Amino acid sequence: MKGRLGIVFLIFFLLFSLGGCLGKADNQQDLSFSRSEVVEKAADREGKAFGIEQGEKAQPGQKEAEKKAARGSKEEKEREAKKREVLPSSGVKEEKARLIITCYFGKKVLLDREVFFREGASVMEVLKANAEVKTAYGGGFVSGINGVESRKGLKSEDWFYYVNGICAEMGAVEKKVNPGDVIWWDYHSWKAGIANTAVIGAYPEPFRHGYNGKVKPVKLIFTPSCREIAEKLEAYLLGAGVKEVVREEWAGDMGVSRSVPVIIIGEWEELQKADYLNRLNQAYARNGMGFYWGEEGLYLLNYEGKKMMLHKEEAAVLGACGSGLGDTSPLWLITGTDRESIAGLVEMLAVPDKIKYMYAAAFIKGELIRLPLD
């Protein structure tokens, strides 16, 4: 009888000891191994205690955990290989650029960092070296970045990229990166017929490093009432590293034919007399600038080009556009209901980060608003 009680007590003691080990491991969240590893280690100890060698019986979830670990290891090796392809190696000239990844017209920032690359690297190579990327259509179309993937249906959402604030004219695989470039990927809803050919959120680009590695002088055109504002803006541009700014007084229909980037500053009452700017305004539903001047006043638009808000006074806007994709000489338009509002908006450009990640901007009664609206 005493022998039997002794055996029962020994079995109970072993079970209690093993159960306590598993429970403790599950509760220790700061351990360096995962919950599945804890279970497998405990199961191994349990098997050896009863004379069973590890591997004779697979534990639940063990094979799946091993497969997952193998996949993770393979993906990590692939990422490191891509980095080695893009990052400079010994004897190769080191170049720097900036990579920005955002969602919803710059409202949510996923990544913003200085990146290094070898001479001749493409936009796609730099992206893959610094983010998790999914592609489609043979690898030339980016369908996902860091888990954010394209969506189709009633509301289409995709990834778009800009180099120095200019929407590129070719795919990311073909587009080469130049020193100092700001490569900006943004995920947002879109509507057929609307083109954001240029954006302001990479300021002081494209005026500082140009496009395709070619830097052009900046032409700053102003109406007589905005001469002092233009002088301030010129100082801000030069202070931000822009090499050459040429000021010129407004003389009618200017900005139509551009061989260099152009910034136009003036009250809309004066600028609307120019046929080119008037036609650009009437194309508000397609030009992607985010605003429209109507008879009632200034309308702020959503991403579909629909009128959302009306402002009749104390309002100014800043938008950019090109004559097409990859336009090396985009137009920036700074205009408003009155000189004071225009001056307030230009004052924001004294600090480039004020309009960082913005597609376009409005300055309403002293408040800076990103465009397009939700």
TORKOL-4160 file (C-alpha; in steps of 0.2 Angstrom, whole numbers, padded with zeros to 4 digits, m for minus):
374
<pt num="1" X="0000" Y="0000" Z="0000"/>
<pt num="2" X="0014" Y="0012" Z="0005"/>
<pt num="3" X="0023" Y="0007" Z="m0011"/>
<pt num="4" X="0008" Y="0012" Z="m0022"/>
<pt num="5" X="0006" Y="0028" Z="m0013"/>
<pt num="6" X="0024" Y="0032" Z="m0016"/>
<pt num="7" X="0022" Y="0029" Z="m0035"/>
<pt num="8" X="0006" Y="0040" Z="m0036"/>
<pt num="9" X="0015" Y="0054" Z="m0026"/>
<pt num="10" X="0030" Y="0053" Z="m0038"/>
<pt num="11" X="0019" Y="0054" Z="m0054"/>
<pt num="12" X="0010" Y="0069" Z="m0046"/>
<pt num="13" X="0026" Y="0078" Z="m0042"/>
<pt num="14" X="0033" Y="0076" Z="m0060"/>
<pt num="15" X="0016" Y="0083" Z="m0068"/>
<pt num="16" X="0016" Y="0097" Z="m0056"/>
<pt num="17" X="0034" Y="0102" Z="m0059"/>
<pt num="18" X="0031" Y="0102" Z="m0078"/>
<pt num="19" X="0015" Y="0111" Z="m0078"/>
<pt num="20" X="0023" Y="0125" Z="m0067"/>
<pt num="21" X="0037" Y="0127" Z="m0080"/>
<pt num="22" X="0025" Y="0129" Z="m0094"/>
<pt num="23" X="0015" Y="0141" Z="m0085"/>
<pt num="24" X="0030" Y="0152" Z="m0080"/>
<pt num="25" X="0036" Y="0152" Z="m0098"/>
<pt num="26" X="0020" Y="0158" Z="m0105"/>
<pt num="27" X="0019" Y="0172" Z="m0092"/>
<pt num="28" X="0036" Y="0179" Z="m0095"/>
<pt num="29" X="0033" Y="0191" Z="m0109"/>
<pt num="30" X="0051" Y="0199" Z="m0108"/>
<pt num="31" X="0060" Y="0182" Z="m0113"/>
<pt num="32" X="0070" Y="0183" Z="m0129"/>
<pt num="33" X="0061" Y="0168" Z="m0137"/>
<pt num="34" X="0042" Y="0167" Z="m0143"/>
<pt num="35" X="0028" Y="0158" Z="m0135"/>
<pt num="36" X="0029" Y="0143" Z="m0148"/>
<pt num="37" X="0048" Y="0141" Z="m0144"/>
<pt num="38" X="0043" Y="0140" Z="m0125"/>
<pt num="39" X="0031" Y="0127" Z="m0128"/>
<pt num="40" X="0043" Y="0117" Z="m0139"/>
<pt num="41" X="0057" Y="0119" Z="m0126"/>
<pt num="42" X="0046" Y="0113" Z="m0112"/>
<pt num="43" X="0039" Y="0098" Z="m0123"/>
<pt num="44" X="0057" Y="0093" Z="m0126"/>
<pt num="45" X="0061" Y="0093" Z="m0108"/>
<pt num="46" X="0046" Y="0083" Z="m0104"/>
<pt num="47" X="0050" Y="0070" Z="m0117"/>
<pt num="48" X="0067" Y="0068" Z="m0111"/>
<pt num="49" X="0061" Y="0066" Z="m0093"/>
<pt num="50" X="0051" Y="0051" Z="m0099"/>
<pt num="51" X="0065" Y="0044" Z="m0110"/>
<pt num="52" X="0058" Y="0050" Z="m0127"/>
<pt num="53" X="0071" Y="0058" Z="m0138"/>
<pt num="54" X="0067" Y="0075" Z="m0147"/>
<pt num="55" X="0060" Y="0074" Z="m0164"/>
<pt num="56" X="0051" Y="0057" Z="m0162"/>
<pt num="57" X="0034" Y="0066" Z="m0161"/>
<pt num="58" X="0031" Y="0083" Z="m0169"/>
<pt num="59" X="0023" Y="0095" Z="m0157"/>
<pt num="60" X="0007" Y="0105" Z="m0163"/>
<pt num="61" X="0012" Y="0120" Z="m0172"/>
<pt num="62" X="0030" Y="0116" Z="m0173"/>
<pt num="63" X="0031" Y="0112" Z="m0192"/>
<pt num="64" X="0022" Y="0128" Z="m0195"/>
<pt num="65" X="0033" Y="0138" Z="m0184"/>
<pt num="66" X="0048" Y="0131" Z="m0193"/>
<pt num="67" X="0041" Y="0135" Z="m0210"/>
<pt num="68" X="0037" Y="0153" Z="m0204"/>
<pt num="69" X="0055" Y="0155" Z="m0197"/>
<pt num="70" X="0062" Y="0149" Z="m0214"/>
<pt num="71" X="0051" Y="0161" Z="m0224"/>
<pt num="72" X="0056" Y="0175" Z="m0213"/>
<pt num="73" X="0075" Y="0171" Z="m0215"/>
<pt num="74" X="0073" Y="0170" Z="m0234"/>
<pt num="75" X="0064" Y="0187" Z="m0235"/>
<pt num="76" X="0078" Y="0195" Z="m0223"/>
<pt num="77" X="0091" Y="0188" Z="m0235"/>
<pt num="78" X="0083" Y="0195" Z="m0250"/>
<pt num="79" X="0081" Y="0212" Z="m0242"/>
<pt num="80" X="0099" Y="0212" Z="m0237"/>
<pt num="81" X="0104" Y="0207" Z="m0255"/>
<pt num="82" X="0094" Y="0221" Z="m0262"/>
<pt num="83" X="0102" Y="0233" Z="m0251"/>
<pt num="84" X="0119" Y="0227" Z="m0256"/>
<pt num="85" X="0114" Y="0230" Z="m0274"/>
<pt num="86" X="0109" Y="0248" Z="m0271"/>
<pt num="87" X="0120" Y="0254" Z="m0256"/>
<pt num="88" X="0137" Y="0260" Z="m0261"/>
<pt num="89" X="0151" Y="0247" Z="m0259"/>
<pt num="90" X="0170" Y="0250" Z="m0258"/>
<pt num="91" X="0177" Y="0260" Z="m0272"/>
<pt num="92" X="0159" Y="0265" Z="m0278"/>
<pt num="93" X="0154" Y="0283" Z="m0276"/>
<pt num="94" X="0142" Y="0286" Z="m0262"/>
<pt num="95" X="0126" Y="0297" Z="m0266"/>
<pt num="96" X="0112" Y="0303" Z="m0255"/>
<pt num="97" X="0094" Y="0306" Z="m0258"/>
<pt num="98" X="0078" Y="0307" Z="m0247"/>
<pt num="99" X="0064" Y="0294" Z="m0247"/>
<pt num="100" X="0047" Y="0299" Z="m0241"/>
<pt num="101" X="0032" Y="0287" Z="m0240"/>
<pt num="102" X="0015" Y="0294" Z="m0235"/>
<pt num="103" X="m0003" Y="0290" Z="m0237"/>
<pt num="104" X="m0018" Y="0300" Z="m0242"/>
<pt num="105" X="m0010" Y="0315" Z="m0250"/>
<pt num="106" X="0003" Y="0316" Z="m0237"/>
<pt num="107" X="m0008" Y="0316" Z="m0221"/>
<pt num="108" X="0000" Y="0300" Z="m0214"/>
<pt num="109" X="0019" Y="0298" Z="m0214"/>
<pt num="110" X="0025" Y="0280" Z="m0215"/>
<pt num="111" X="0044" Y="0284" Z="m0218"/>
<pt num="112" X="0055" Y="0299" Z="m0221"/>
<pt num="113" X="0074" Y="0296" Z="m0221"/>
<pt num="114" X="0090" Y="0300" Z="m0229"/>
<pt num="115" X="0095" Y="0286" Z="m0240"/>
<pt num="116" X="0112" Y="0281" Z="m0248"/>
<pt num="117" X="0113" Y="0273" Z="m0266"/>
<pt num="118" X="0126" Y="0269" Z="m0279"/>
<pt num="119" X="0127" Y="0279" Z="m0295"/>
<pt num="120" X="0114" Y="0274" Z="m0308"/>
<pt num="121" X="0102" Y="0266" Z="m0295"/>
<pt num="122" X="0083" Y="0267" Z="m0300"/>
<pt num="123" X="0069" Y="0273" Z="m0290"/>
<pt num="124" X="0063" Y="0255" Z="m0288"/>
<pt num="125" X="0079" Y="0249" Z="m0282"/>
<pt num="126" X="0080" Y="0263" Z="m0268"/>
<pt num="127" X="0063" Y="0259" Z="m0263"/>
<pt num="128" X="0065" Y="0240" Z="m0262"/>
<pt num="129" X="0081" Y="0243" Z="m0252"/>
<pt num="130" X="0072" Y="0253" Z="m0239"/>
<pt num="131" X="0054" Y="0246" Z="m0238"/>
<pt num="132" X="0044" Y="0230" Z="m0241"/>
<pt num="133" X="0037" Y="0231" Z="m0259"/>
<pt num="134" X="0025" Y="0221" Z="m0269"/>
<pt num="135" X="0024" Y="0223" Z="m0288"/>
<pt num="136" X="0012" Y="0218" Z="m0302"/>
<pt num="137" X="0012" Y="0218" Z="m0321"/>
<pt num="138" X="0029" Y="0210" Z="m0323"/>
<pt num="139" X="0037" Y="0220" Z="m0308"/>
<pt num="140" X="0035" Y="0237" Z="m0315"/>
<pt num="141" X="0020" Y="0243" Z="m0305"/>
<pt num="142" X="0021" Y="0245" Z="m0286"/>
<pt num="143" X="0005" Y="0238" Z="m0279"/>
<pt num="144" X="0010" Y="0238" Z="m0261"/>
<pt num="145" X="0023" Y="0246" Z="m0249"/>
<pt num="146" X="0025" Y="0241" Z="m0231"/>
<pt num="147" X="0009" Y="0231" Z="m0231"/>
<pt num="148" X="m0002" Y="0245" Z="m0239"/>
<pt num="149" X="m0009" Y="0238" Z="m0255"/>
<pt num="150" X="m0018" Y="0244" Z="m0270"/>
<pt num="151" X="m0037" Y="0243" Z="m0270"/>
<pt num="152" X="m0050" Y="0242" Z="m0284"/>
<pt num="153" X="m0068" Y="0245" Z="m0284"/>
<pt num="154" X="m0080" Y="0259" Z="m0281"/>
<pt num="155" X="m0065" Y="0268" Z="m0273"/>
<pt num="156" X="m0048" Y="0265" Z="m0281"/>
<pt num="157" X="m0032" Y="0268" Z="m0271"/>
<pt num="158" X="m0015" Y="0266" Z="m0278"/>
<pt num="159" X="0004" Y="0271" Z="m0275"/>
<pt num="160" X="0010" Y="0286" Z="m0285"/>
<pt num="161" X="0028" Y="0294" Z="m0285"/>
<pt num="162" X="0036" Y="0310" Z="m0287"/>
<pt num="163" X="0054" Y="0316" Z="m0289"/>
<pt num="164" X="0057" Y="0333" Z="m0282"/>
<pt num="165" X="0039" Y="0337" Z="m0282"/>
<pt num="166" X="0036" Y="0332" Z="m0301"/>
<pt num="167" X="0026" Y="0317" Z="m0306"/>
<pt num="168" X="0038" Y="0306" Z="m0316"/>
<pt num="169" X="0035" Y="0302" Z="m0334"/>
<pt num="170" X="0041" Y="0284" Z="m0333"/>
<pt num="171" X="0040" Y="0269" Z="m0321"/>
<pt num="172" X="0051" Y="0267" Z="m0306"/>
<pt num="173" X="0061" Y="0253" Z="m0313"/>
<pt num="174" X="0067" Y="0265" Z="m0327"/>
<pt num="175" X="0068" Y="0281" Z="m0317"/>
<pt num="176" X="0086" Y="0285" Z="m0311"/>
<pt num="177" X="0090" Y="0293" Z="m0295"/>
<pt num="178" X="0101" Y="0309" Z="m0294"/>
<pt num="179" X="0110" Y="0316" Z="m0279"/>
<pt num="180" X="0099" Y="0326" Z="m0268"/>
<pt num="181" X="0083" Y="0320" Z="m0275"/>
<pt num="182" X="0067" Y="0319" Z="m0265"/>
<pt num="183" X="0058" Y="0303" Z="m0269"/>
<pt num="184" X="0041" Y="0304" Z="m0263"/>
<pt num="185" X="0028" Y="0289" Z="m0264"/>
<pt num="186" X="0010" Y="0293" Z="m0259"/>
<pt num="187" X="m0005" Y="0281" Z="m0257"/>
<pt num="188" X="m0021" Y="0289" Z="m0261"/>
<pt num="189" X="m0038" Y="0288" Z="m0269"/>
<pt num="190" X="m0039" Y="0294" Z="m0287"/>
<pt num="191" X="m0052" Y="0298" Z="m0300"/>
<pt num="192" X="m0049" Y="0295" Z="m0319"/>
<pt num="193" X="m0046" Y="0312" Z="m0328"/>
<pt num="194" X="m0037" Y="0321" Z="m0313"/>
<pt num="195" X="m0018" Y="0322" Z="m0314"/>
<pt num="196" X="m0007" Y="0329" Z="m0300"/>
<pt num="197" X="0007" Y="0333" Z="m0312"/>
<pt num="198" X="0016" Y="0343" Z="m0298"/>
<pt num="199" X="0015" Y="0345" Z="m0279"/>
<pt num="200" X="0022" Y="0358" Z="m0267"/>
<pt num="201" X="0027" Y="0346" Z="m0252"/>
<pt num="202" X="0045" Y="0343" Z="m0257"/>
<pt num="203" X="0049" Y="0362" Z="m0256"/>
<pt num="204" X="0062" Y="0369" Z="m0259"/>
<pt num="205" X="0062" Y="0356" Z="m0273"/>
<pt num="206" X="0061" Y="0357" Z="m0288"/>
<pt num="207" X="0070" Y="0374" Z="m0287"/>
<pt num="208" X="0085" Y="0367" Z="m0277"/>
<pt num="209" X="0090" Y="0351" Z="m0286"/>
<pt num="210" X="0080" Y="0352" Z="m0302"/>
<pt num="211" X="0074" Y="0337" Z="m0311"/>
<pt num="212" X="0084" Y="0323" Z="m0319"/>
<pt num="213" X="0100" Y="0330" Z="m0311"/>
<pt num="214" X="0098" Y="0347" Z="m0321"/>
<pt num="215" X="0095" Y="0363" Z="m0311"/>
<pt num="216" X="0087" Y="0378" Z="m0319"/>
<pt num="217" X="0085" Y="0396" Z="m0313"/>
<pt num="218" X="0069" Y="0400" Z="m0305"/>
<pt num="219" X="0058" Y="0414" Z="m0313"/>
<pt num="220" X="0048" Y="0424" Z="m0300"/>
<pt num="221" X="0034" Y="0434" Z="m0308"/>
<pt num="222" X="0024" Y="0446" Z="m0297"/>
<pt num="223" X="0011" Y="0459" Z="m0299"/>
<pt num="224" X="0015" Y="0477" Z="m0294"/>
<pt num="225" X="0006" Y="0476" Z="m0278"/>
<pt num="226" X="0016" Y="0460" Z="m0273"/>
<pt num="227" X="0033" Y="0467" Z="m0276"/>
<pt num="228" X="0039" Y="0466" Z="m0258"/>
<pt num="229" X="0031" Y="0449" Z="m0255"/>
<pt num="230" X="0041" Y="0443" Z="m0271"/>
<pt num="231" X="0057" Y="0450" Z="m0263"/>
<pt num="232" X="0054" Y="0441" Z="m0247"/>
<pt num="233" X="0051" Y="0424" Z="m0257"/>
<pt num="234" X="0067" Y="0427" Z="m0266"/>
<pt num="235" X="0076" Y="0428" Z="m0250"/>
<pt num="236" X="0068" Y="0412" Z="m0243"/>
<pt num="237" X="0072" Y="0403" Z="m0259"/>
<pt num="238" X="0090" Y="0408" Z="m0259"/>
<pt num="239" X="0091" Y="0404" Z="m0240"/>
<pt num="240" X="0085" Y="0386" Z="m0244"/>
<pt num="241" X="0099" Y="0383" Z="m0256"/>
<pt num="242" X="0091" Y="0388" Z="m0273"/>
<pt num="243" X="0106" Y="0395" Z="m0283"/>
<pt num="244" X="0097" Y="0407" Z="m0295"/>
<pt num="245" X="0081" Y="0417" Z="m0294"/>
<pt num="246" X="0076" Y="0430" Z="m0308"/>
<pt num="247" X="0062" Y="0442" Z="m0303"/>
<pt num="248" X="0051" Y="0449" Z="m0316"/>
<pt num="249" X="0036" Y="0460" Z="m0315"/>
<pt num="250" X="0019" Y="0454" Z="m0322"/>
<pt num="251" X="0015" Y="0459" Z="m0340"/>
<pt num="252" X="0000" Y="0451" Z="m0345"/>
<pt num="253" X="m0002" Y="0433" Z="m0351"/>
<pt num="254" X="0014" Y="0425" Z="m0344"/>
<pt num="255" X="0018" Y="0407" Z="m0339"/>
<pt num="256" X="0011" Y="0399" Z="m0354"/>
<pt num="257" X="0027" Y="0394" Z="m0362"/>
<pt num="258" X="0040" Y="0389" Z="m0349"/>
<pt num="259" X="0058" Y="0384" Z="m0351"/>
<pt num="260" X="0062" Y="0386" Z="m0332"/>
<pt num="261" X="0051" Y="0383" Z="m0317"/>
<pt num="262" X="0040" Y="0398" Z="m0314"/>
<pt num="263" X="0032" Y="0405" Z="m0298"/>
<pt num="264" X="0018" Y="0418" Z="m0301"/>
<pt num="265" X="0012" Y="0429" Z="m0286"/>
<pt num="266" X="m0003" Y="0441" Z="m0287"/>
<pt num="267" X="m0021" Y="0444" Z="m0282"/>
<pt num="268" X="m0033" Y="0434" Z="m0292"/>
<pt num="269" X="m0043" Y="0449" Z="m0297"/>
<pt num="270" X="m0027" Y="0454" Z="m0307"/>
<pt num="271" X="m0021" Y="0437" Z="m0313"/>
<pt num="272" X="m0038" Y="0431" Z="m0319"/>
<pt num="273" X="m0036" Y="0443" Z="m0334"/>
<pt num="274" X="m0023" Y="0432" Z="m0341"/>
<pt num="275" X="m0031" Y="0420" Z="m0353"/>
<pt num="276" X="m0019" Y="0405" Z="m0349"/>
<pt num="277" X="m0022" Y="0407" Z="m0330"/>
<pt num="278" X="m0041" Y="0408" Z="m0333"/>
<pt num="279" X="m0041" Y="0393" Z="m0343"/>
<pt num="280" X="m0030" Y="0384" Z="m0330"/>
<pt num="281" X="m0043" Y="0389" Z="m0317"/>
<pt num="282" X="m0058" Y="0383" Z="m0328"/>
<pt num="283" X="m0049" Y="0366" Z="m0328"/>
<pt num="284" X="m0050" Y="0364" Z="m0309"/>
<pt num="285" X="m0059" Y="0347" Z="m0310"/>
<pt num="286" X="m0043" Y="0340" Z="m0319"/>
<pt num="287" X="m0028" Y="0350" Z="m0315"/>
<pt num="288" X="m0026" Y="0343" Z="m0297"/>
<pt num="289" X="m0022" Y="0360" Z="m0289"/>
<pt num="290" X="m0036" Y="0358" Z="m0276"/>
<pt num="291" X="m0044" Y="0375" Z="m0278"/>
<pt num="292" X="m0056" Y="0385" Z="m0290"/>
<pt num="293" X="m0059" Y="0403" Z="m0292"/>
<pt num="294" X="m0078" Y="0406" Z="m0295"/>
<pt num="295" X="m0089" Y="0421" Z="m0296"/>
<pt num="296" X="m0093" Y="0419" Z="m0278"/>
<pt num="297" X="m0075" Y="0417" Z="m0272"/>
<pt num="298" X="m0062" Y="0404" Z="m0268"/>
<pt num="299" X="m0068" Y="0386" Z="m0268"/>
<pt num="300" X="m0057" Y="0372" Z="m0260"/>
<pt num="301" X="m0059" Y="0355" Z="m0268"/>
<pt num="302" X="m0058" Y="0337" Z="m0263"/>
<pt num="303" X="m0047" Y="0324" Z="m0272"/>
<pt num="304" X="m0062" Y="0321" Z="m0285"/>
<pt num="305" X="m0061" Y="0340" Z="m0289"/>
<pt num="306" X="m0078" Y="0343" Z="m0281"/>
<pt num="307" X="m0081" Y="0360" Z="m0272"/>
<pt num="308" X="m0081" Y="0358" Z="m0254"/>
<pt num="309" X="m0078" Y="0375" Z="m0245"/>
<pt num="310" X="m0081" Y="0393" Z="m0251"/>
<pt num="311" X="m0071" Y="0408" Z="m0245"/>
<pt num="312" X="m0075" Y="0426" Z="m0250"/>
<pt num="313" X="m0061" Y="0435" Z="m0241"/>
<pt num="314" X="m0045" Y="0433" Z="m0232"/>
<pt num="315" X="m0040" Y="0418" Z="m0242"/>
<pt num="316" X="m0025" Y="0413" Z="m0252"/>
<pt num="317" X="m0019" Y="0397" Z="m0261"/>
<pt num="318" X="m0003" Y="0389" Z="m0267"/>
<pt num="319" X="m0004" Y="0375" Z="m0280"/>
<pt num="320" X="0008" Y="0368" Z="m0293"/>
<pt num="321" X="0005" Y="0360" Z="m0310"/>
<pt num="322" X="0015" Y="0354" Z="m0325"/>
<pt num="323" X="0011" Y="0354" Z="m0344"/>
<pt num="324" X="0012" Y="0335" Z="m0342"/>
<pt num="325" X="0021" Y="0321" Z="m0333"/>
<pt num="326" X="0039" Y="0324" Z="m0330"/>
<pt num="327" X="0038" Y="0343" Z="m0334"/>
<pt num="328" X="0055" Y="0350" Z="m0329"/>
<pt num="329" X="0048" Y="0368" Z="m0329"/>
<pt num="330" X="0032" Y="0367" Z="m0318"/>
<pt num="331" X="0021" Y="0382" Z="m0313"/>
<pt num="332" X="0018" Y="0387" Z="m0295"/>
<pt num="333" X="0004" Y="0399" Z="m0292"/>
<pt num="334" X="0002" Y="0409" Z="m0276"/>
<pt num="335" X="m0014" Y="0420" Z="m0277"/>
<pt num="336" X="m0027" Y="0426" Z="m0266"/>
<pt num="337" X="m0042" Y="0438" Z="m0262"/>
<pt num="338" X="m0030" Y="0451" Z="m0255"/>
<pt num="339" X="m0012" Y="0456" Z="m0253"/>
<pt num="340" X="m0011" Y="0452" Z="m0234"/>
<pt num="341" X="m0017" Y="0434" Z="m0236"/>
<pt num="342" X="m0004" Y="0431" Z="m0250"/>
<pt num="343" X="0009" Y="0438" Z="m0239"/>
<pt num="344" X="0004" Y="0427" Z="m0224"/>
<pt num="345" X="0005" Y="0412" Z="m0236"/>
<pt num="346" X="0022" Y="0416" Z="m0242"/>
<pt num="347" X="0028" Y="0419" Z="m0225"/>
<pt num="348" X="0025" Y="0400" Z="m0222"/>
<pt num="349" X="0038" Y="0397" Z="m0235"/>
<pt num="350" X="0052" Y="0404" Z="m0224"/>
<pt num="351" X="0052" Y="0387" Z="m0215"/>
<pt num="352" X="0051" Y="0373" Z="m0228"/>
<pt num="353" X="0043" Y="0360" Z="m0216"/>
<pt num="354" X="0028" Y="0371" Z="m0215"/>
<pt num="355" X="0021" Y="0364" Z="m0231"/>
<pt num="356" X="0030" Y="0347" Z="m0230"/>
<pt num="357" X="0020" Y="0332" Z="m0237"/>
<pt num="358" X="0007" Y="0344" Z="m0244"/>
<pt num="359" X="0000" Y="0342" Z="m0262"/>
<pt num="360" X="m0007" Y="0360" Z="m0262"/>
<pt num="361" X="m0011" Y="0373" Z="m0248"/>
<pt num="362" X="m0023" Y="0386" Z="m0243"/>
<pt num="363" X="m0021" Y="0400" Z="m0231"/>
<pt num="364" X="m0038" Y="0405" Z="m0224"/>
<pt num="365" X="m0039" Y="0419" Z="m0211"/>
<pt num="366" X="m0022" Y="0415" Z="m0204"/>
<pt num="367" X="m0024" Y="0396" Z="m0204"/>
<pt num="368" X="m0014" Y="0385" Z="m0216"/>
<pt num="369" X="m0024" Y="0371" Z="m0223"/>
<pt num="370" X="m0018" Y="0356" Z="m0234"/>
<pt num="371" X="m0027" Y="0352" Z="m0250"/>
<pt num="372" X="m0036" Y="0342" Z="m0257"/>
<pt num="373" X="m0049" Y="0342" Z="m0243"/>
<pt num="374" X="m0056" Y="0325" Z="m0237"/>
